[in-house]
């Protein structure tokens, strides 16, 4: 039996997930760019660990603070025009040279928020770059802004710039979290540096585990994809096993089934797919057909046929010729010919060539339905496209032979024998047919001879008691002869006795 290996759409399935990568980045960006109160920078500085450098940050003057607070309130109310007008006025009134570095940093930070809210990512990037270009701003403010800059580069698909910006952020922060490693992994994935991408995503996953948390599903998916791209089947399987432990979804059962197939673990391959099937997860016809093939590969044709029957019955499996053929073959292997025949009839009727009619004829022959076998094979031969017409003609000859159409059987066997692959079998069948015909002829001759012999026996008459008179006379004569013989023997014995006595 040909083993089924659905390698084409396995790859498509396994490549489908990393589109989630940038969705994660955007979500994080939206969180990190929320507008914070102006006092937040001071609160963060007070809460953070001792810094690696000392900065003398200029003071935020009251007049500037009040204008910034007014702009912030407008921005939080989604009145972005008013917020921008206040900032423009602040710059125009005081002049950028009149504002100190910390005041300018806060102005540009608000500008960046307004631009980001309008989806002007390029403008927001320019404003954020101006924030970090100011000297002596609070370290916490610079660290947060550099992370946002990296995210914005990723949003604009400037992957290498995003990586570079994120590496600057890593160099400054003392406690990078798992999300940061994931973002960096996504950047490396986009520039196809899969080794570095794997290093960072695995770091994030391990950090979550060490913290007693379940790693996010998207993280495992990125790792699984990267392993698959590197043709690392074993680690792809291990990652899928982790996914199924925490996120037991259909897609992962299907994918791991295929990957077990890549490892030649046929029993696990079947078990994984069957787990999804019995939970009614396989709602696509192609998945159900795969399930049927796996059952056939495991020599469980009855279950394969049941899967196909159910899918064809509820229209989840497309009712095309190939699927009906699979159903018929499964039922035939399960020795259920009464169910195989209707399926193969459906398959043959939907087929464009004669191959399936030839196979159907073979099933009819197995079921001793010789006339239907003759009809199906002749239809197949007339349509053409039969892979082994010589074999079909052998079957046709057998069907003719069993219906005692010996001349047509001989023609079919002779035609089959013209192909050297069937020459020997054709000769054997012709020889067998000739011997059978000779045997039948001998029986007929013997029967005619016996009939003639019976016709030559003299006519007999029955007496009143129903006994044949000729036979009765013969029996009387025989009895008389026997009596005469006995008397003669008695006389001889008596004579011998007398002689002995005289002596």
GIJO-V501614 format. One record per helix or strand of 3 or more residues. SS is the DSSP state (@ for helix, = for strand). FROM is the first residue (numbers start at 1). LEN is the number of residues. Records with the same first field share a line. If there is no record, write none. Layout:
SS->FROM-LEN ; FROM-LEN
This chain:
@->7-8 ; 20-13 ; 40-8 ; 62-15 ; 80-15 ; 96-3 ; 101-17 ; 121-13 ; 139-17 ; 159-14 ; 178-13 ; 194-17 ; 217-13 ; 233-14 ; 250-13 ; 266-13 ; 285-13 ; 301-13 ; 321-13 ; 337-13 ; 355-12 ; 370-14 ; 389-14 ; 406-12 ; 423-33 ; 469-34
